[in-house]
């Protein structure tokens, strides 16, 4: 039985409304983190932060458009980041709209077009309580319960 066949047996269907709620929560979280100065943008910058202080990272977003799917180097980076996040209990999602992500986070990228990985960190030693983060954490937990370790969600228009 393949992974796709196992996913077909999921008991919790990925409803469109549920996915849209997760996308809205992600947008809210990104905007909130941006205001707080808690975003790390870019694959290499994110890898540095994950290496130096993984306990401070609360959430990870991987983004790739269709043309990025053929970029082997980027896919290797994604695989390594995903493995590191899963190994360190960092919630992680994928989005397929880099342009929409760019409009949400603005000009935060250190290199033009490097919005493929965004980390949301804790701004202080106190736990940062954000309702959107709690919604996304619950969504990610539900996805992991049906063996979807890196769910892909749409961003709202």
C-alpha positions as CSV (number, residue, x, y, z in Angstrom):
1,X,0.0,0.0,0.0
2,X,1.4,3.4,-1.0
3,X,1.3,6.6,1.1
4,X,-1.3,8.0,-1.3
5,X,-3.5,5.0,-0.7
6,X,-3.1,5.3,3.1
7,X,-4.0,9.0,2.8
8,X,-7.2,7.9,1.0
9,X,-8.2,6.0,4.1
10,X,-8.0,9.1,6.4
11,X,-10.8,9.4,8.9
12,X,-10.7,13.2,8.9
13,X,-11.4,14.6,5.5
14,X,-9.5,17.7,4.4
15,X,-12.6,19.8,3.8
16,X,-12.3,23.0,1.8
17,X,-13.7,25.1,4.6
18,X,-11.2,23.6,7.1
19,X,-8.3,24.3,4.8
20,X,-9.5,27.9,4.2
21,X,-9.7,28.5,8.0
22,X,-6.2,27.3,8.3
23,X,-5.1,29.6,5.5
24,X,-6.8,32.5,7.2
25,X,-5.1,31.7,10.5
26,X,-1.7,31.4,8.8
27,X,-2.2,34.9,7.2
28,X,-3.2,36.3,10.6
29,X,-0.2,34.7,12.3
30,X,2.2,36.0,9.6
31,X,0.9,39.5,10.0
32,X,1.1,39.3,13.8
33,X,4.6,38.0,13.7
34,X,5.6,40.6,11.2
35,X,4.4,43.4,13.6
36,X,6.3,41.7,16.5
37,X,9.5,41.4,14.4
38,X,9.5,37.6,14.8
39,X,9.9,36.5,11.2
40,X,13.0,34.9,9.7
41,X,12.7,34.9,5.9
42,X,14.8,32.8,3.5
43,X,16.1,29.2,3.3
44,X,19.6,29.9,4.4
45,X,18.6,32.4,7.1
46,X,16.1,29.9,8.4
47,X,18.6,27.1,8.4
48,X,21.0,29.3,10.5
49,X,18.2,30.1,13.1
50,X,17.2,26.4,13.3
51,X,20.8,25.4,13.8
52,X,21.5,28.0,16.5
53,X,18.3,28.2,18.5
54,X,15.6,25.7,17.5
55,X,13.8,26.0,20.8
56,X,12.9,29.6,19.9
57,X,11.2,28.6,16.6
58,X,7.5,28.2,16.9
59,X,6.3,27.6,13.4
60,X,7.7,27.0,9.9
61,X,6.2,27.8,6.5
62,X,7.6,26.3,3.3
63,X,6.5,27.9,0.0
64,X,7.0,26.8,-3.5
65,X,5.2,27.6,-6.8
66,X,4.8,25.0,-9.6
67,X,8.1,26.1,-11.3
68,X,9.9,25.6,-7.9
69,X,8.9,21.9,-7.8
70,X,11.6,21.0,-10.3
71,X,14.3,22.8,-8.3
72,X,16.2,19.8,-6.8
73,X,18.4,22.0,-4.5
74,X,15.3,23.7,-3.1
75,X,13.6,20.3,-2.6
76,X,16.6,19.0,-0.7
77,X,16.6,22.0,1.6
78,X,12.9,21.5,2.1
79,X,13.4,17.9,3.0
80,X,16.2,18.8,5.5
81,X,14.1,21.6,7.1
82,X,11.0,19.4,7.3
83,X,13.0,16.6,9.0
84,X,14.6,19.1,11.5
85,X,11.2,20.7,12.3
86,X,9.6,17.3,12.8
87,X,12.4,16.2,15.0
88,X,12.2,19.3,17.2
89,X,8.4,19.5,17.5
90,X,8.0,22.6,15.3
91,X,4.8,22.8,13.4
92,X,5.2,23.1,9.7
93,X,3.0,23.8,6.7
94,X,3.5,24.2,2.9
95,X,1.9,26.8,0.7
96,X,1.8,26.9,-3.1
97,X,1.5,30.7,-3.7
98,X,4.8,32.5,-3.2
99,X,3.4,35.7,-4.8
100,X,0.5,35.8,-2.2
101,X,3.0,35.1,0.6
102,X,5.1,38.1,-0.7
103,X,2.1,40.4,-0.5
104,X,1.5,39.3,3.1
105,X,5.0,39.6,4.5
106,X,6.0,42.5,2.3
107,X,9.7,43.2,1.6
108,X,11.1,41.1,4.4
109,X,13.2,38.8,2.2
110,X,16.9,39.2,2.5
111,X,17.3,38.2,-1.1
112,X,14.7,39.0,-3.8
113,X,12.4,36.0,-4.3
114,X,13.7,34.1,-1.3
115,X,10.3,33.5,0.4
116,X,10.6,29.7,0.2
117,X,11.0,29.4,4.0
118,X,9.6,31.5,6.8
119,X,10.1,30.9,10.5
120,X,8.1,32.4,13.2
121,X,10.1,32.7,16.4
122,X,9.1,33.6,20.0
123,X,9.9,37.3,20.6
124,X,10.8,36.8,24.3
125,X,11.3,34.1,26.9
126,X,7.6,34.4,27.8
127,X,5.4,32.2,25.7
128,X,3.8,34.2,22.9
129,X,0.1,33.5,22.9
130,X,-1.6,34.2,19.6
131,X,-5.0,32.8,18.7
132,X,-4.0,32.1,15.1
133,X,-0.9,30.2,16.3
134,X,-3.1,28.1,18.5
135,X,-5.5,27.4,15.6
136,X,-2.6,26.4,13.3
137,X,-1.0,24.2,16.0
138,X,-4.3,22.3,16.5
139,X,-4.7,22.0,12.7
140,X,-1.2,20.6,12.4
141,X,-1.8,18.2,15.2
142,X,-5.0,16.9,13.6
143,X,-3.1,16.5,10.3
144,X,-0.3,14.5,12.0
145,X,-2.9,12.2,13.5
146,X,-3.8,11.1,10.0
147,X,-0.2,10.9,8.9
148,X,-0.1,14.2,7.0
149,X,3.1,15.5,8.6
150,X,3.5,18.6,6.4
151,X,0.0,19.8,5.3
152,X,-0.4,22.0,2.3
153,X,-2.8,24.9,2.9
154,X,-4.1,27.7,0.6
155,X,-3.6,31.4,1.5
156,X,-6.8,33.6,1.3
157,X,-7.1,36.0,-1.5
